[in-house]
Amino acid sequence: TSIDAYNILLNNHDDNTIDYTETFKVLYLNQASQVVGCNTISTGGITATCVDVRNVLQGALLTNAVAMVLGHNHPSGNTKPSKEDDRITKQIAKAGELLNIRVLDHIIFTREGFYSFNDEGRI
């Protein structure tokens, strides 16, 4: 569920940086929806981080994942997705389709809560 994904992402995030730098992570899942990997793709600045789609898919292939949950924090505390968040979500989902690796969700999280693309019907 999105709550499970949020808790895993939060527990795998450096508590000292969650309010200061944006970090993009991916949870890789097997056919039974068990997490087989958690990878930090990039760490950026206060307002953005650069995500290379090839690195996201490389992690999926190396873990034999059939699905992914994308996640990144917003140091501002605002969980509302940006246009760039929408763009990268669509780009990764489209690339994953070519390899039969589904993007199940994209979680934007803070210490206080999260936004789920899946819960909002956007994936």
N, C-alpha and C positions, 0 to 999 in steps of 0.2 A: 504494500500500500504506500501511498505518498508519505504517510506518517512514519512508516518504517524506513523509507529512503531518507527522509529528513533526519531521523535519529542517527542513522549510519553515517551520513555526510557530516553531521554536526560532531559526532564522536571521532571522526577521522580528520578533523580540522584543527589546526593550531589555534588554541584558545587565545593566545597572545596577539594574533594578527587578524582575527575575524572582523574587528571593527576598523581596521586600518588598511588592509590590502585585499584586493579582489583576487580570488583563486577559483579556477575552474577544475572540477573533478568529474570523473566518470566511474559509476558502479557498473561492473560487467557481471551479467547473470547467465547461468546455464539454463537448460531446458526446464528444470524444476523451479526456476525463479530464485535460485540460491545465489548469493553474491560469491563470485569466484575471483574477483579482483576489484580493487579500488585504486585508481590512478590519478595523481595530480597532473593535469595536462599543462597548466600554466599558472603563474602568479604574476600579477601586474601591479598597478598602482591603486590609487584611491577610487578611481572611477571606471577603470577598464582593465581587461587582460586580453591578450592575443591568443586565440584558439586556432590551432592548425588541425583541420579535419583529418589529415593523414595520421597524425599522432593518436587521435581518438580511435580510428579504425585499426591502427596497428595494435593497440592494447586489446581490442576485441578479438583480433585474430590470434594474438599470443596466448590469450586465456581461453580460447575456443568458446567464446560467448555467443549466445544466440540473441541476446537483448542487452540494452544499455539503459541506464538512467543517468542523465546529465545533471550536473548540479554546480551552482556557484553561489558565492555569498555576495551580498551588497553591503559594503561597509556603511553606507548611508542609513541603513535600517529600513529603507523602503523596499518592499518586495515586489513592487510593480515591475513587470518586464519592460525593457527598452526595445526600440526598433532593432537594435543590434542583437539583443537576446532572441527576438523572433527570427531574425535572419540566420543566425548560427544554428538555431534549433532546426529550422527547415533544411539548411544545408547538410547538417550531419544526418538527419533522417533520410534525406534523398540519397546520400552516399551509402548509408547503411543498407538501404533497399537493394542496391546492386549486389550486395553480399549476403542477402537474407538475414541481416542483423537489424532487429527492430529497436527503435528508440521508444521506450515505454513512457518516459516522463522527462521533464526538465524541471528541477526544483531550484528555485531562487530562495536562499535562506539567510536568516540572521539568527542571533541568539534567541530572539523573542518569538520567531515564527517563520513561516515559509509560504511560498506561492507554488502551486503545482499546475503546470501546463495541462496535464492529463485531467486533473479534477475540474479544471475550467473548460474542458472540451476543446483544447487547442492543439491536441496531438491525436 
